[in-house]
Amino acid sequence: MNELCKRHLFKLGPLFFFLIFLLGNLHAEDSLTLQVESKLFEVSREIPGLSFVLEVEEKENDLSIFSLTKSAQKGFWISDTLLDFRSATHLRDTVFSSSGIKGEISFLIFGKKSEKEAIHEFLDNLSRNELLMADVSSKSNGFEEGELHSLASKVNFSPFYGLKTKILVDTKMVLLVSTFILFLVASVILVTIMYVVKKRKKKRDSLTMKFKELSFEPISNLLFEHSLQELQSFDRTKFESFFPVDHLKDNLFKDVMILEIISLNKNMKGEFKTKLKTIYRKLGLDAHSIQKLSSKKWDVITSGIVEINEMDVVEAVEKVKKFAKSENFYVRSNAVATLLNISNDPELKVLVDQDFPLSRWQQMVYFRIIKFINNSQEKVKVDLLFESKNESVRVFGYKLVRYLGLFEMLEILVNKYKNASIPEKLEMIKCFDAFSYQDSLNLLHRDLATADKGLFLGIVAVLKNIGNPISEVIMLEKLKSDLDFESKKAVMQALHILNPDLLEEWSCNAKDIEVQQIFNHLIDPVLSHV
Amino acid sequence: MYNLLLDILVEIFGILFLVYSFSVISFYLIMTVLSALEMRDHLKKNKFADYRDVITSPVTPGISVIAPAYNEGQNIVQNAKSLLTLHYGKFEVIIVNDGSKDDTLEKMVESFSLVKTDYAYYKHVETGKIRGVYKSTNPSFAKLTLVDKENGGKADALNAGINLAANEILACIDVDCILSSDSLTRMVRPFMEETNRKVIAVGGVIGVANNCQVKDGTVTEYRVPDTLLGRFQVIEYFRAFLMGRMAWTRINGLMLISGAFGFFNKELVLKVGGYFPKTVGEDMELVVRMRRYMEETGQKYKVGFVPDPLCWTEVPESENILSKQRNRWMRGTIETLQLHQKVKLNPKYGVLGMVSYPYWSVFEKGGPVIEMTGFLYTLLMIFTGDISALYFVGLFCLMYVFSVMISAFSILFEGVAYNNYKDRSDLNKLMKTVLLEPFLIHPKIVLWGLKGHWHFIKGKGGWGEMIRTGFKKAEDKKKIDIPIQL
């Protein structure tokens, strides 16, 4: 190629590309028209809001025979709005074949005239939102039905949506599957745990039964066939020879033996108790109980403390002491009970130092122990409890005065009464009542003016039993004031005991219905026994 | 346009049902874990409790046992004797004859040498007219008090008993319940143990006595009932008491203590005004009101629960009676939740407001409505052909397996904790019931619950009207359901 030719080619190059671009554009426009029209042939009726109008430009001839009407625009004829594209094209073709005039089909979207591009976009939008299904018929793909069948028989079937795809694209299904998995995993874990626990419990129960049988006979033999001196002279090996050697190192066997010994210990007295403790110690079970105190499980620690308590393992006192202020209620309660029982502490120091409030349950347990110590060993110094910083301990101390019959403490109570809190006063006055302590009367009379209803009722209950004529006068005055029903009843009950004539005289003159009701109650012979 | 809207609605409903199912499963799984932990702790604690002292110790609190009776003439004397022989030191028994139409009063008077007295008491709580207070001339029955009053319903009768109660703990029970002789000693323990919080109420387990052998007031041999409905209730009671209430106790969220066997702090009951007589769910309502009081006054408190088998009752084995019971329970629940709406999702009420109340609203009250809507939704989807078979089958299997699993777990749970049903054939029967329950019984329970909703909307037994229910047994026997205008 010569230089001139090359130069011409470079000049014509842009022109060439421009032509190609134009051609492409023309082709695109053409193909757009074709695409839109071919699509509209199929689906125009299914598209809501899409309609067509045929417009024909004709100034001379009358086209009304084709159901066309003259437009306001001069020289134009238009058809009615047509919903079907096929009808529109059919009308256009009819007009053309009859009159040789080719009309134009206009597209209307929701009644508004639109360009072909807009129609194309509209159709695309509908397809994207799956409101208009793409036509996948064999015709559009150029296949005949028979051909499709023959093709299908040659190609392996694979569904368009695989199960995996379907599950993953469906939000609900994803949620369902995850719920199912969560449930299955959780329930399998739970049931497995429960099953294992049940199996273990069953195994433990059967072993416990077996060990009970194995240990009961040797313990009974040792207890009833040997004297205390003999038992004390036996060494550990001798003791172990009575028991099945294979199980002696088994912790469960030791636990069962301890429980058996404790159970017998509770039901026996005197020398038998000492014998049981000897067996317990000689078999080294005390070490097993002490060992439990090192556990991290509160129930194991508590069972260790209980065993130490029952078998009086005095040497473990120091170890138990550290649990006396435990956060755990059961550990703390049993540790305090054990210390009260075995630490030889008549000053009840462990109680005085308690930071936690004492519950009634604890008071019940401690009272049993303190009563036992007080009656069988050494007199406990309950008065030290009155000095505790813990109010519930002080209240418990006052209760002990009453329960243990510590009459000599009443003087201390009288001295403390003035500065005591209401709960303390309530316990103190019960003590005065229990011992009919007349010296407390002045305090009680003074406190009848209290605003605390509980204290007032408590004092009246005491005055009912130990009151004097001054009490009668004060209570009668109180009765004349505005008392609630409960207080009125309590005062009248007290007066009824102290001076029935005085009450009768006053009641007969009183116009208060409640007073009459209460008086009738008090004189009812059946209720007087209740 | 409308199709699009329908599609969106269908989609939203589908997701909502799925979220609901997911929540149900999650809640139940959490409850299962919590109840297991609580039961484990309870059994451990029980090992260290010596109940012998409770009976004789001067420290233990006194208990007033209140038992309302309506048309109980047939068994009242035996029941009262059984209550009087409970093993406890300081207690009294108050039987309230709630205007019985039979010979309940006469039998009591005759058997216990009762005479009408001039008993003076203060009406802390307003009640129906009291016709008389009876005490025995025989000192052996000094603990017994009989209150004769005009009929006013269970709550009103309990209130009458509360007015007369002299002790600090109230034990409100159904007179026809069988109580274990050590029931008081065991139920009083939570009240006695707590140190930092006030125990306001303690609930107990109700066992199913149908078919069981009873000796000296205690069930000695456990057998499952012969009917499917009876066995279903055995499982239901396991689920409700051993799992549900134990779990709520773990988080101190218990909102319901059974009216047949509940213990309350008297001082607090009086402070909140006793039982509310205009609801059929008086037991639940009282607990919620007491809890509200404690929350509003900023006091630390606890509602306890004792899962030991101490109380048994005969459950209805006829569909007619059971449907009335469930209808009543549903109305009681709705009424209580309506009354205490203030609590709903209110952080001020802690667990009560943020967990218990929403749970009861959605799963207990709303359960039947949501289930029925779900059922209708599924039917609609099948009808329109718009249902994914995979989705439907998946969800169905999930819920079925789940319900079977939870029920089976509750049986296993009972086995581990108490193992009362020792007979293998009984366990097989229970398992069979577990498999059938979702198909044969659960739909009926849903329908009865919906009926409860409907009756509430209509005002039957609701705010405007009150049903003089009498008491379960008596009512169920007589099958009466007479609404009266207040």
Interface residues (C-beta under 8 A of the other chain):
Chain A: L163 K166 I167 D170 T171 K172 M173 L175 L176 V177 T179 F180 L182 F183 A186 S187 L190 V191 I193 M194 Y195 V197 K198 K201 W298 D299 T302 S303 V306 F329 Y330 N334 F356 P357 L358 S359 R360 W361 Q362 Q363 M364 V365 F367 R368 S392 K399 Y403 D484 F485 E486 K489 E514 Q517 I518 N520 H521 I523 D524 V526 L527 H529 V530
Chain B: G14 I15 L18 V19 S21 F22 I25 S26 L29 T32 V33 A36 K44 K45 K47 F48 D50 D53 V54 S57 P58 V59 T60 P61 V115 T117 D118 Y119 A120 Y122 K135 S136 T137 P139 A142 R189 F191 M192 E193 E194 T195 N196 S388 L390 Y391 G394 L395 C397 L398 V401 F402 M405 A408 F409 L412 F413 G415 V416
